[in-house]
């Protein structure tokens, strides 16, 4: 019997859900920017928060992992 292969993206590690409400034009612009730079919206927001905290002198250990494409069986 063949071994079943895993499909889908590898995990990015533990995550916490935070709800964010943005004005429609801001949300649309952010989504377009993220897509144009190969990120999803969550990665874009995480990068902004991380960079802002570092500018404030708060050390954050987040290395902006790039999400791998889906793997198929």
PEFEN-V194454 format. One record per pair of residues at least 12 apart in sequence whose ideal C-beta (glycine too) atoms are under 7 Angstrom apart, sorted by the first residue. I is the first residue (numbers start at 1). J is the second residue. Records with the same first field share a line. If there is no record, write none. Layout:
# PEFEN-V194454
I = J ; J
This chain:
# PEFEN-V194454
5 = 73
7 = 71 ; 72 ; 73
8 = 70 ; 71
9 = 67 ; 68 ; 70
10 = 68
12 = 65 ; 67
20 = 45
30 = 44
40 = 67
43 = 64
46 = 62
47 = 64
50 = 62
